[in-house]
Amino acid sequence: MIFDILGAVQRIDQVTVAEVIVAELCTCLQRYGFTAGLITRLPVPHDKHWFEQIIVNSWPRSWYEHYNAQGHYRHDPCAERSRRTVDPFFWSELTNQPLGRRSDVVMHEAAEFGLRQGLCVPIHSPFASPSVVTVSGEFINLPPATIPVVETLALHAFRAIQRSQNGKHDPGAPILSGREREILQWTSAGKTAWEISCILDISLHTVNTHLKNVRYKLGAANRTHSVVEALRRNEIQL
């Protein structure tokens, strides 16, 4: 039986803490075998600071630490597919086809940590980097007809977290990551994106992605506006 979507939405709307919202999402989906969730933005694969883009993490700590220690993000086929599609997909859609050796390792080791199966709901919004809501567990049994309902609930949880974070931040509280502030600091010094990529030894695409994220977080129209807003908020200094 498909769960009461309206009741689930109401329960999510009653909480304002991001971790509790994800816990409620997993509780709603527990009947189908989902026990863990991750909501994160998806920077480029070789971004060593990808974890700064995590919005909420309810993965088992042992798996999260192992995933980071092994540098799995750059080879994660779920992240790669979520960056280029808007359609929800089961992990099995990836594991049932040939993957690269390192991608195979990511999926097999996830299973060893109790995350054998999962569902990804990619989120692509204007003027923002792609994001994904991932729910997973040891064994899941989700009827195909239920996928649109789960997608709707995942999107609602994502937006509820955005609303809660926008509402809870004090106007003067830092909202940029360390890497974003570093790149914007160099921008304020007159450096181009290419020059910043050379200084920080990262790709030009990574720099531009961070600057796009900065504009989204600060509600800025362009890079100059981003610098002005960051200075006003004391995120960076001249």
NORDAGI-V981056 format. One record per backbone hydrogen bond with DSSP energy under -1.0 kcal/mol. NH is the residue of the N-H (numbers start at 1). CO is the residue of the C=O. If there is no record, write none. Layout:
nh co
NH CO
NH CO
//
This chain:
nh co
5 3
8 4
9 5
10 6
11 7
12 8
13 9
15 12
21 17
22 18
23 19
24 20
25 21
26 22
27 23
28 24
29 25
32 29
33 30
34 29
35 136
36 136
38 134
39 56
40 132
41 53
42 130
47 44
50 47
52 49
53 50
54 51
55 39
56 39
58 37
64 60
65 61
66 62
67 63
68 64
69 65
70 66
71 68
72 67
75 72
76 73
80 76
81 77
82 78
83 79
84 81
89 120
91 118
93 90
94 91
95 91
96 92
97 94
104 100
105 101
106 102
107 103
108 104
109 105
110 106
111 107
112 108
113 109
114 111
115 110
117 137
119 135
120 89
121 133
123 131
128 125
131 123
132 40
133 121
134 38
135 119
136 36
137 117
141 32
146 143
147 144
150 146
151 147
152 148
153 149
154 150
155 151
156 152
157 153
158 154
159 155
160 156
161 157
162 158
163 159
164 160
165 161
166 162
167 163
168 164
169 165
173 170
181 177
182 178
183 179
184 180
185 181
186 182
187 183
188 184
190 187
191 186
196 192
197 193
198 194
199 195
200 196
202 197
207 203
208 204
209 205
210 206
211 207
212 208
213 209
214 210
215 211
216 212
217 213
218 214
219 215
220 215
226 222
227 223
228 224
229 225
230 226
231 227
232 228
233 229
234 231
235 230
//
